[in-house]
C-alpha cells in the first residue's frame, strides 16, 4: 500500500517557514517581471529559471526562460544530488 502524502503537515513544517516564504515571493517576483516584459504568459508551459539556483537572485543575467520539463528535472549524480 502506498504511503499518502500529508500536505498540511508538509506546509506547516517546510513551506510556511520565513525562509521558504521569502524564496517563493522572489520566484513569483521573477515571473511577474518576465510577464511584464512579455517574455512569458500564463499557461505557456514555460518557467523562469534561476541559473545559479538561488531563488532570491533576480538579476537580469541570472534569469532565463526554459520549458517546464527541463526546469523541473535535472541530471542527478549517484547520490541523487544535482550534477
Buried (B, 14 or more C-beta within 10 A) or exposed (E): EEEEEEEEEEEEEEEEEEEEEEBEEBBEBBBEBBBEEEBBEEEEEBBBBBEEEEBBBBEEEBBBBEEEEEBEEEEEEEEEEEE
